[in-house]
Amino acid sequence: MSWFPYSWVPSPYVLVAIGGAAGSALRYGVGTVLASRFSGIGSMWGTGTVNVLGSFLLGCIAVAFGASQRGHPAALLLGVGLCGGFTTFSTLAMELSDLIQSRRWGLAAGYGLGSLACGWLAFVCGAWMAQRLSDS
């Protein structure tokens, strides 16, 4: 555990909780800032932004630690905790439901499909960038 300067490493649950708390606080901050800048659909901008950024970061983490190291303390802190707390599928689902209930079909379809496509593309770009950095 060379990333942690002490012989004692916190429980995986503690690492995930710390990362999750930090990610949730960051998500709230990003959402608050963007909601104040975009009237009406600010919530969707916040949700979309954190989901794309979190997907990019998770792509980097997935490559940095690889499939065999997903249980590494840093991967738990950053990948499961931070990214898990930062991104929000449940808020995306709620916002889609609100759009559908208000019969904004085109915006709902674009937001749902766009979120999935952009999240996946961000993950792939993050993984690609991390791979290129590790090769150099």
Secondary structure by P-SEA (a helix, b strand, c coil): cccccccccccaaaaaaaaaaaaaaaaaaaaaaaaaacccaaaaaaaaaaaaaaaaaaaaaaaacccccccccccccccccaaaaaccaaaaaaaaaaaaaacaaaaaaaaaaaaaaaaaaaaaaaaaaaaaaaac
